Amino acid sequence: MSTLHRVCILGGSGFVGHHIIAQLASHKHHVKVLTRNRERHRDLLVLPTVVVNNANVHDPITLKEEFAGYDVVINLVGVLNEEGQKDRSFQGAHVELARKVMEACRVNRIKRLLHMSALNADAGRGSSRYLRSKGEAENLLHTTKEINVTSFRPSVIFGPEDSFLNRFAGLLKITPKVVPFPLACPNSRFAPVYVEDVAKAFVNAIDNKAAYGKHYNLCGPKEYTLKELVQYTGELIGEKRMILGLSQSLSKLQAIIFSMVPGKPFTFDNYLSLLQDSICKEPFPQEFGFTPTALEAIAPYYLANKQSRARLDIARKAARRDA
Ligand SMILES: NC(=O)c1ccc[n+]([C@@H]2O[C@H](COP(=O)([O-])OP(=O)(O)OC[C@H]3O[C@@H](n4cnc5c(N)ncnc54)[C@H](OP(=O)(O)O)[C@@H]3O)[C@@H](O)[C@H]2O)c1
């Protein structure tokens, strides 16, 4: 029987976190989720081995107290669009938080830390501030000898609650049908990876000594241009549209305009991230013992048919794979 762990998760209330927590709970690990708003994430409490605590994870003392008695920490906190305040900036949410997590692990003698980064994260050469700050956090964490750190670097992640394909589906639905859909960076390439596969990689890595110290790029089995992904989304939701790929300068202009719209659907930093293809040179890491799921096997369930029945089917499939 595998070891049962006490796992403390930061950023666990989000899209990826929900899937990791469900898998940890299904393996009967005890999980504590730290969140800024417990009330909003009461759904996690239905899982029998999960507790959810309100906590300011940016406060070093709180972090040290919350980590006491835990033997594994998972940090999923990430911001795509920074907001002025310190803790919501790329530096605060990625680099400074990583430093505080590392210190709180050290004080509590926690030896296992799983860290969520992003494909193309690189402190020196990342094309955007998002990617450079993610790279800086990885560099910082992997210098420590006292903690066994594993970093995960996924391409874009898809799944029923993703904010990538679902966002394009929403935009295709609300924009006028008679004009082509304007798309920035249409030739940027992605290898979307399924959220359940990312979650499985995290859970499998906990006890896997081969994963200590590693940085894993996580990609799905196939590459697509952004234009192909938007076209595919349109087909699935019955909104076949002509896609107008924007030039570099128009893509930049769209980013500048959209960053002024409430909710900032596309910022200049997002545009800079898209200048690098989000694809892997190597296959999915063998250490995790499974092959990644194709987009076409999952996306139709949640895009074409948003009924609860389709969601149930996916949950059933996931349960069968775990069995
Ligand atoms: N989704 C993707 O396609 C993708 C691809 C590559 C890498 N990643 C990385 O994967 C991680 C998880 O992504 P996700 O899609 O699950 O994101 P998400 O749904 O936005 O969840 C992130 C969670 O982090 C917490 N958080 C956000 N900003 C914070 C801040 N300033 N301080 C403290 N907590 C904060 C939030 O928890 P509370 O509000 O409960 O506090 C939120 O639920 C991120 O690090 C992201 O960069 C995601």
PDBQT file of the ligand as one rigid body, heavy atoms in Angstrom, charges set to zero:
ROOT
HETATM    1  N1  LIG A 401      -4.554  26.706 -16.767  1.00  0.00    +0.000 N 
HETATM    2  C1  LIG A 401      -3.544  26.579 -17.623  1.00  0.00    +0.000 C 
HETATM    3  O1  LIG A 401      -3.731  26.412 -18.849  1.00  0.00    +0.000 OA
HETATM    4  C2  LIG A 401      -2.132  26.643 -17.117  1.00  0.00    +0.000 A 
HETATM    5  C3  LIG A 401      -1.066  26.377 -17.986  1.00  0.00    +0.000 A 
HETATM    6  C4  LIG A 401       0.245  26.420 -17.512  1.00  0.00    +0.000 A 
HETATM    7  C5  LIG A 401       0.488  26.714 -16.168  1.00  0.00    +0.000 A 
HETATM    8  N2  LIG A 401      -0.558  26.974 -15.345  1.00  0.00    +0.000 N 
HETATM    9  C6  LIG A 401      -0.286  27.288 -13.927  1.00  0.00    +0.000 C 
HETATM   10  O2  LIG A 401      -1.027  26.395 -13.122  1.00  0.00    +0.000 OA
HETATM   11  C7  LIG A 401      -1.396  27.021 -11.893  1.00  0.00    +0.000 C 
HETATM   12  C8  LIG A 401      -2.875  26.813 -11.641  1.00  0.00    +0.000 C 
HETATM   13  O3  LIG A 401      -3.591  27.282 -12.759  1.00  0.00    +0.000 OA
HETATM   14  P1  LIG A 401      -5.184  27.351 -12.745  1.00  0.00    +0.000 P 
HETATM   15  O4  LIG A 401      -5.605  27.423 -14.163  1.00  0.00    +0.000 OA
HETATM   16  O5  LIG A 401      -5.717  26.296 -11.854  1.00  0.00    +0.000 OA
HETATM   17  O6  LIG A 401      -5.397  28.793 -12.085  1.00  0.00    +0.000 OA
HETATM   18  P2  LIG A 401      -6.670  29.344 -11.296  1.00  0.00    +0.000 P 
HETATM   19  O7  LIG A 401      -7.897  28.598 -11.633  1.00  0.00    +0.000 OA
HETATM   20  O8  LIG A 401      -6.631  30.818 -11.508  1.00  0.00    +0.000 OA
HETATM   21  O9  LIG A 401      -6.308  29.027  -9.785  1.00  0.00    +0.000 OA
HETATM   22  C9  LIG A 401      -5.226  29.625  -9.151  1.00  0.00    +0.000 C 
HETATM   23  C10 LIG A 401      -5.497  29.715  -7.659  1.00  0.00    +0.000 C 
HETATM   24  O10 LIG A 401      -4.406  30.444  -7.058  1.00  0.00    +0.000 OA
HETATM   25  C11 LIG A 401      -4.889  31.300  -6.056  1.00  0.00    +0.000 C 
HETATM   26  N3  LIG A 401      -4.329  32.641  -6.298  1.00  0.00    +0.000 N 
HETATM   27  C12 LIG A 401      -4.384  33.361  -7.442  1.00  0.00    +0.000 A 
HETATM   28  N4  LIG A 401      -3.733  34.517  -7.291  1.00  0.00    +0.000 NA
HETATM   29  C13 LIG A 401      -3.269  34.537  -6.018  1.00  0.00    +0.000 A 
HETATM   30  C14 LIG A 401      -2.511  35.458  -5.274  1.00  0.00    +0.000 A 
HETATM   31  N5  LIG A 401      -2.104  36.612  -5.773  1.00  0.00    +0.000 N 
HETATM   32  N6  LIG A 401      -2.217  35.129  -4.002  1.00  0.00    +0.000 NA
HETATM   33  C15 LIG A 401      -2.655  33.974  -3.460  1.00  0.00    +0.000 A 
HETATM   34  N7  LIG A 401      -3.374  33.061  -4.117  1.00  0.00    +0.000 NA
HETATM   35  C16 LIG A 401      -3.667  33.340  -5.378  1.00  0.00    +0.000 A 
HETATM   36  C17 LIG A 401      -6.413  31.346  -6.143  1.00  0.00    +0.000 C 
HETATM   37  O11 LIG A 401      -6.906  30.772  -4.943  1.00  0.00    +0.000 OA
HETATM   38  P3  LIG A 401      -7.862  31.556  -3.907  1.00  0.00    +0.000 P 
HETATM   39  O12 LIG A 401      -8.611  32.596  -4.689  1.00  0.00    +0.000 OA
HETATM   40  O13 LIG A 401      -8.755  30.486  -3.361  1.00  0.00    +0.000 OA
HETATM   41  O14 LIG A 401      -6.986  32.132  -2.872  1.00  0.00    +0.000 OA
HETATM   42  C18 LIG A 401      -6.769  30.483  -7.335  1.00  0.00    +0.000 C 
HETATM   43  O15 LIG A 401      -7.811  29.579  -7.064  1.00  0.00    +0.000 OA
HETATM   44  C19 LIG A 401      -0.959  28.472 -12.017  1.00  0.00    +0.000 C 
HETATM   45  O16 LIG A 401       0.279  28.617 -11.356  1.00  0.00    +0.000 OA
HETATM   46  C20 LIG A 401      -0.759  28.670 -13.508  1.00  0.00    +0.000 C 
HETATM   47  O17 LIG A 401       0.212  29.657 -13.790  1.00  0.00    +0.000 OA
HETATM   48  C21 LIG A 401      -1.865  26.936 -15.773  1.00  0.00    +0.000 A 
ENDROOT
TORSDOF 0
